[in-house]
């Protein structure tokens, strides 16, 4: 039985191979890409969230919930529920449908200020 050294394997000598190996090795480490508040602000304003929920989530309208003071975990959880249609609201389901996990993390970071 021949044992192949991962370091010397021809496929792993290429940049792609090394990248794949790195992803495999780090995949179980629980590393998360840090949320980007600036990107979250751009998404929040660009998508029109500000129209109903106010700047930084401080809604002045009773019919729309104020998100100000909510944790990033709460905001991300609720956006995920809307994206996955666990919570039903036609407007919010449509708004959240195209958001990536990273988009949701960024928006949540912006709203929470963290």
N, C-alpha and C positions, 0 to 999 in steps of 0.2 A: 504494500500500500504506500503510495507516494504522498507525502505531506507537502502542501504548497505553502510557502511563506507568503503571507498577505503583502508584505512590504515589497517583495520582489516579483509578485504576479504582474504580468504584462498589462492587464486591464487596469490595475491599480496604479500603474506608473503614469497614466494619463491624468490630466487635470480633472476630467469628469469622474474617473474612477476614484481619485482621492476625495472628491467632493461627496460622492455616494458613500464611501467608507466613513467619512466624517459624519454624515447625517445618520448613518446606522449606529455609529458609536455614541453619538450625542442624543439620539432619539429618545432614549429612556431616562435621560438626565433631568427631565422636568424643566429644561431651560425655556423661558418664554421671551419673546421679543418684547422689549419695553414699550409701553404705550406712549404715544406721541401726542401731547396735548395740542400742539400747533396744528397737526393734521386733523385732530378731533374738532378743533374750532372751525377749520376750513370745511370739513364735512358737515358739521352742525349747521353752519350758516349757508353753505352751498346747497344742501338738500332742502332748506326751508324750514328746518325744525324750529328755528327762532320765531317764525311767524305765529306758532301756537304756544310754544313752551317758553318763549322769552329768551333774552340774552342770558347765557350761562344757566338756563333752566328755570329762571325766575319768572314764571308765568304770572301775568296780571289778570288773566281771564279765568273765571271760575270753571268754565266748561273744559279747560285743559289743565291737567295736573302740573303743578310746579315740581321741577326736578331738583331745584336748588337745595343743597344740604344733603342730598342722597349720596350714598357711597358709590364708588365705581363698580363694586360688585353688584349692587342692586340695579343700577342702570344697565349694566351689561346683561344681567339675568333677564330683565324685562325686555330688552331689545331682542335677545335670543328667543324669548317666548313669542314675540310678535313675528320675528323672521320665520320661525318654524310653525307658525299658526297654532300655537298652543293657547295663546291669548288671541281672541277674535276682535278685531277692529279693522274694517276695510282700509281706512287711511293708514293706520300704523302698520298693518300687514304689508301693504304696498310699499311704504317707505322703507321698511326693514328688509324686504325680500332680497334686495341686491347688495346688502352689506356683507362684507367678509368678516371673519372673526377679528381681524386686525382693525377694521373700520370700527367695529363695535367697541373694542378695547380703547381705541383712540377717542371716540365720542364720550365714552364713560369717564375717561381720564380728564377730558376737558370739563365735563359737567361737574365732576367731583372736585376738580382743582388739584388732583393728585396725580 
